[in-house]
């Protein structure tokens, strides 16, 4: 579980997203960030029981900075409203499919897969799905995956078949994704309850077969 103090800090940050407030609250921020880091370490240990690719990861290397990059954004708020961590073989920047935890007051979720894959990785994933579509569909239809995630996230999809693939392919919808992710909302009540870890690890274990499939495809993109 995570503390109410952590959620309250993020809620207050959303309402006071400025450097003056943040600097005044820095001791609180440092405390709740240490709490989140410890929790990410707990998740890494739990995930490593079914995905050995993450067992040597350092929690800090999985966590995202709270400072926003505002150079190209109309929103000049200096800080993110959440704590986030991406636990994946090869680390957060390794380009592999993995497990993501997003903690934000009223908008937390657990997710996984691969977001914004490189062009080569995306092509390899689509190619792997095209040649092994029955296997991929079976993964998405597993009871555990259905229970926790339902389906792939329907975000940023092509309107027509991707280049190099036949338009009449029966499962063309599976090839039109630009990201291969799935997500599960987490209520504030769950985030601060003792059942949080079991719920997240149960979801991530159900996600592992999809991540394995995606990472096998991504590994081919390097050849």
C-alpha angles and dihedrals in degrees: 000000000000125000129260086232090064093051091044091053091053092046091051091046090055089054095042104035099165137106096246094057093041094052091049089052096043095116089054091046092051091050097050092042090055087051091052091047091053090049092051088053089053091052092048090055091048095047091047089067090072102017111044091184091082101044098102097045122127111227092226091058090057097050126092123228116254092222114095124225099236098171095105100023131098087212105080096185103138098215139051117241093227148049113238138182133181115202112194140144107274092022136273093308097039095101094236131126113263148141125297130197120193118187116190129145106265094355110063121143144167118225144158149180124078125315121196096357118193117266091255093049093047092051091049092050092050091047092051092049091047092054096038102030095140091056092049093048090050089054092051091048095052109125093236093052091046092048096052104029111012096204145342114299107266095222128136102353128172116249093217136032114292116254113280097025127098115257091219094058104134094227097039090136089070090056095049096073118110090194127033103211140133127197141194125199119235119204121222088245091057093044090058096040130095091241093064098096095047090049094049096044091047089054093045092050089052087051095051097087090056092047090049091052092048094046092050087055093045091052088059091056089068094058 
